[in-house]
Amino acid sequence: MEPTALNGKMARWQILLSKFDIAYVNQKAVKGSAIAEFLASRTLEDYEPLNFDFPNEDLMYVATAKEDPHENHPCKLSFDGASNAIACIMGIRVAIERKIKILEVYGDSALVIYQLKGEWEMRDPKLVRYRKLVLELIKEFDSVTFCYLPRDENQMADALATLASMIKVNKLEDMKPIQINIHKAPAHCCNIGNKEEKDDHPWYHDILRYVRIREYPDHTTENDKRTLRRLVIDYVLDGEILYKKGKNQVLLRCVDAVEAKKILEEVHEGICGTHANGFTMARQIMRFGYYWSTMEVDCISYAKKCHKCQIYGDKMHAPPSPLHVTISPWPFSMWGIDVIGPISPKASNGHRFIFVVIDYFTK
């Protein structure tokens, strides 16, 4: 189903299935579960699970600090970066509720820790709001220290994150009495930027209106109506999505200006973008199954305005200069001579060598 033009039964199947938004993905490898399935099928009846304690010896010290927040002992907060990159927000809020004044935050995410300490620059706009919230929360403490903890030394947070992800436990009496609060909502929700842009009047508005309810636009002439009827022959409406028939009868999804801008950015300089020229981009977008009326012109304009293409594109390294006609002062003032041969077989007059004489100025 990947090629745009197929022959025989595959082409007919592709045309029939093109009206559905079907995404074809490769099957993931299942080799990793082979060992687990083998062990599960060979379980022992008299097997008793081992009862391990948490290896972190500072756990009792942490509990003591939480029980008596008025003491000057620092409270240690550990969070797992793999579970939630900004999970420390929940722990800081719990510490504020317990009226803890001295806090030490340990995390295995170097990105979060060093950005909160101000040593690393924060460029992701999604994380700027979270960092601002953390800086507002730590004002409630007398002293806050952020420390980076390598992932192999963060067993306590990893174990708690694993327990929090459990949904069902068969034997509750075998579990240690650890209180875990699972928040269904995120730690902090903030709207990044403005609302999503939407094209209220796309280029295919009149075509969609005619295909759906057979109505013409207001104040149209007979010539415009005849042109519209001729255009809608190549369009198909499936639910709320309008498709355009390609030259090989493959349906192309019609997109508005907002979607077209995202497609241009992704195809030209996205993850798999090759910074191709305008004509190549237009062909790639049609192979991906999208279409809009000014596709080729927009692709050429976008490629010309790409900053990286202007920097790293092919350039003429010689500066521009006016052309001057070279005039020879006299014939053969500077000339070259060369000889070709011997020639086999000989010429009709018996000659075996050819002398070539070229004037440097007049050629």
C-alpha positions, -999 to +999 in steps of 0.1 A: +000+000+000+030+024+001+034+032-036+009+058-050+004+040-083-003+002-082-015-022-108-042-049-107-060-059-075-038-038-052-047-006-070-084-014-066-080-022-030-061+010-024-088+031-041-115+014-020-096+019+013-084+054+006-116+070+019-107+057+054-080+073+075-060+041+079-024+043+093-002+014+083+026+006+109+050-023+112+045-049+138+067-045+168+092-072+177+079-098+203+113-114+211+115-096+244+084-114+258+096-148+249+116-153+281+088-140+303+063-163+287+086-193+290+091-186+328+054-180+333+046-214+318+072-231+341+062-217+375+068-238+406+040-247+429+060-244+461+076-211+451+076-184+478+083-148+468+113-132+486+105-104+510+129-076+503+132-044+522+140-011+506+178-006+504+177+030+514+188+034+550+178+070+552+141+062+550+137+062+588+155+095+590+132+110+564+101+098+583+114+113+616+119+147+598+084+146+585+069+137+619+086+166+636+088+195+611+098+220+638+132+204+641+161+217+621+168+184+604+164+187+566+137+167+549+148+147+518+126+146+488+133+121+460+115+120+427+118+097+397+124+116+364+112+086+343+078+087+360+073+125+356+099+150+346+083+176+369+071+152+397+089+173+423+061+198+423+038+173+441+065+166+467+072+203+473+035+209+479+033+180+503+063+195+522+046+228+524+015+212+539+037+195+565+052+229+573+088+218+565+113+247+563+145+229+552+142+207+522+167+187+501+154+177+467+171+147+450+163+137+414+177+114+387+168+139+359+199+161+353+179+183+329+153+192+356+178+196+385+203+218+367+176+239+351+161+245+385+195+254+399+200+279+370+231+262+357+215+251+324+195+273+301+158+265+296+147+268+260+116+245+259+086+268+263+066+239+280+091+238+309+094+275+315+060+277+332+068+247+354+102+262+365+084+294+373+059+275+395+087+257+414+105+289+421+073+304+435+068+273+457+103+272+472+098+307+487+078+290+515+110+273+527+139+287+546+164+266+527+160+245+496+188+225+479+186+207+446+209+177+441+214+155+412+213+118+420+224+092+394+197+068+383+215+038+397+214+054+432+178+064+431+163+030+441+138+045+466+121+068+441+122+040+415+106+016+439+078+041+449+071+049+412+068+012+405+044+007+434+023+037+423+019+023+389+004-010+402-033-013+398-041-047+413-024-066+441-034-102+449-022-104+485-024-071+504-010-087+536+023-093+519+028-056+511+047-032+533+025-005+548+035+024+525+010+052+518+009+062+482-013+090+468-020+088+431-030+121+415-053+117+385-046+153+374-012+166+364+011+184+388+005+217+371-015+226+340-007+256+320-018+267+285+013+273+263+008+301+239-025+311+223-054+290+212-050+266+182-053+285+150-081+275+127-090+286+091-127+295+092-129+300+054-105+276+036-099+276-001-123+247-007-152+263+012-174+268-019-166+233-033-174+217+001-206+236+003-218+226-031-208+189-027-226+188+007-258+207+001-257+216-036-257+254-030-238+280-049-221+310-033-239+343-030-238+367-060-224+342-085-229+344-122-238+316-146-203+313-157-191+309-121-217+282-115-207+263-146-170+265-135-179+253-100-198+223-114-169+214-135-145+216-105-165+194-081-162+164-104-127+157-091-138+160-054-153+133-031-168+140+004-165+113+030-182+124+062-166+158+071-134+152+051-131+164+015-108+145-009-094+154-043-089+127-070-054+126-082-042+117-117-040+080-108-074+082-091-058+082-056-077+103-031-058+133-016-070+149+016-078+186+012-062+207+039-066+244+049-040+271+053-032+262+089-027+225+082-007+233+050+017+254+070+024+225+095+028+201+066+053+224+049+074+227+081+074+190+087+082+179+051+109+205+046+127+206+080+110+181+102+125+149+116+127+133+082+129+165+062+156+168+036+154+206+028+143+197-007+134+223-033+098+234-040+090+210-068+103+180-049+084+191-018+051+193-037+056+158-051+064+144-016+033+160-001+011+145-028+027+111-021+018+115+015-018+121+005-024+158+010-035+185-014-043+222-016-048+245-046-016+266-042+006+237-031+035+241-057+037+279-053+037+277-015+064+250-016+087+271-038+081+302-016+088+282+016+120+267+002+133+301-009+127+316+026+143+287+045+172+301+066+192+269+066+189+265+029+202+300+023+232+293+046+242+258+036+229+259+000+252+259-031+268+293-037+288+309-064+321+317-045+333+341-072+320+377-068+299+390-097+318+411-123+309+427-156+319+409-188+346+425-211+352+416-247+388+405-253+403+420-284+434+405-300+461+432-308+471+412-340+464+376-352+485+349-335+501+373-310+498+344-286+491+309-299+496+272-292+505+242-313+499+205-308+504+173-328+481+143-332+494+110-345+506+087-358+473+079-375+466+043-386+457+037-413+472+066-432+452+093-449+444+091-487+474+114-494+497+094-472+498+118-442+501+102-407+503+133-384+479+163-378+492+196-365+467+217-345+473+255-342+450+276-319+450+314-315+446+322-277+424+353-282+402+344-312+401+306-305 
